[in-house]
């Protein structure tokens, strides 16, 4: 069984770093392997397009949607939302002084090798959100490509390439994310034009495009062959936030390990929203977030406009983990996706 996750906050990261996956299947003939620790190109690519057999993945929802449109092989088990800081950075001597100055300037947009670039999608959506927040719009700026690694490379050099382009004068402003972004900006002597905190992003609807939506997906043949194994996996993932709530200091340490940053930087980036961020589910508000992302991707041509994701959802797995409803009530999973 393969597992893959983002190098930031994920429920999968919180249980993997504590050996939960290995202990869950210790007495069974199930070998649990991290994609991150494997350098085989076919394995790395297979976790992006979901062609890797026996895979469970918790990572960006945009890539998960693209992969489903590509081959229909995955199934969506749950969604999560990561709230951490987003920093707009410029060189120290830049004439830009506020977000209102982001007009007629060159904004950095990564372009990863391969047929789909998650970092490009994230940056374009973030810039659209930020320029709208500042009262201008994407039509008032110039997007400048910054070529970087293939997206299957863990801890790639995207941010470093953007910083080099910024310091070299090829771009005027860039976006850096989370604790690693804060660390790299300080190391490079960059100036923060503006930092959106985790709390800003969580509580201001105008900043919803800065939320990093995560999708917990599973290889469909694996799900059909081993539904009990997948259910046990999802149960462990669903309990990750409870552990983080009881042991917040250790949870922050684990998040810092995932991102290869200090615990202090993790705390600065996530604030007190890492426990909430560790929660996963298929509630209506999460499906609404996914619907918004789906429509954005379709409008900009990243996925097919006629993609229907109704068959992608498998709400029955997470519903089976819920307590039995009291008499006269029943649990439901919202259906906010536009194409469901």
Secondary structure, DSSP 8 states (H G I E B T S, - for coil): -EEEE-SSS-HHHHHHTTTHHHHHTTTTT---EEGGG---HHHHHHHHTT-STTEEEEEEHHHHHHHHHHH--EEEEEEEEE---EEEEE-TT-S--SGGG-SS-EEEEEEESSS--HHHHHHHHHHHHHHHHTTS-GGGSEEEEEEE--TTSTT-SHHHHHHHHHHTTS-SBEEEEHHHHHHHHHHHT-EEEEEE-HHHHHH-GGGGGGSEEEEEEEEHHHHHH-HHHHHHHHHHHHTHHHHHHH-HHHHHHHHHHHHTS-HHHHHHHHTT-HHHHH--B--HHHHHHHHHHHHHHHHTTSS-TT---GGGB-HHHHHTTS----TT---------TT-
